[in-house]
Each structure stands twice: as structure tokens, then as C-alpha cells.
Amino acid sequence: MKSLVSVIGFIILTAVLAAVLLVATDKFATLREKEIENEARFQCAESSRYQVTDASGAIVWYPVNDLYIKCLNEKGIL
């Protein structure tokens, strides 16, 4: 009887650990995909930017819209 309880307990523990591992792996994969997309967006913004200095002396960077969109299309984001 004790061995049956031990086996059932082991099976339940293994199932719970497998479920946790599956959920964690899925969450990590989702986060990794988002990180890769954000990195690609950043690279496109960096490669197609221009600088503007306004009247107050503040320097602002803007992406050139058509180059930015072309870059995103090449990376498969849009």
C-alpha cells in the first residue's frame, strides 16, 4: 500500500513539474519573440534616423518613415 501511494505521489509530482516546465517554456518563448521583434524595430529606427535641433536647442531623433517601414518589411515585422 505504501509503495502504491509513493508511486501515485511520484506520478502527480512529475505531472505538476512537467506542467510548470511547459508553461515556463511557453512564456519564455513568447518573451523571446517579443525581444527579437523589439530589437529589430530598434535597429530599423537607428539605421533610418535623422536629427533635428529645435529652437530651444533640444536635439531630437526621428526615423525616416519610408525607410523605417521598408526596413520593418525586410525584417518581416509588418
Contacts in CASP RR format, 6 or more apart in sequence:
PFRMAT RR
TARGET T0000
AUTHOR 0000-0000-0000
METHOD contacts of the structure
MODEL  1
MKSLVSVIGFIILTAVLAAVLLVATDKFATLREKEIENEARFQCAESSRY
QVTDASGAIVWYPVNDLYIKCLNEKGIL
37 77 0 8 1.000
40 72 0 8 1.000
40 75 0 8 1.000
40 77 0 8 1.000
41 72 0 8 1.000
41 77 0 8 1.000
43 71 0 8 1.000
43 75 0 8 1.000
44 63 0 8 1.000
44 68 0 8 1.000
44 71 0 8 1.000
44 72 0 8 1.000
44 75 0 8 1.000
45 63 0 8 1.000
45 68 0 8 1.000
47 67 0 8 1.000
47 71 0 8 1.000
48 63 0 8 1.000
48 64 0 8 1.000
48 67 0 8 1.000
48 68 0 8 1.000
48 71 0 8 1.000
49 61 0 8 1.000
49 62 0 8 1.000
49 63 0 8 1.000
49 64 0 8 1.000
50 61 0 8 1.000
50 62 0 8 1.000
50 63 0 8 1.000
50 64 0 8 1.000
51 59 0 8 1.000
51 60 0 8 1.000
51 61 0 8 1.000
52 59 0 8 1.000
52 60 0 8 1.000
52 61 0 8 1.000
52 62 0 8 1.000
53 59 0 8 1.000
53 60 0 8 1.000
54 60 0 8 1.000
69 78 0 8 1.000
72 78 0 8 1.000
END
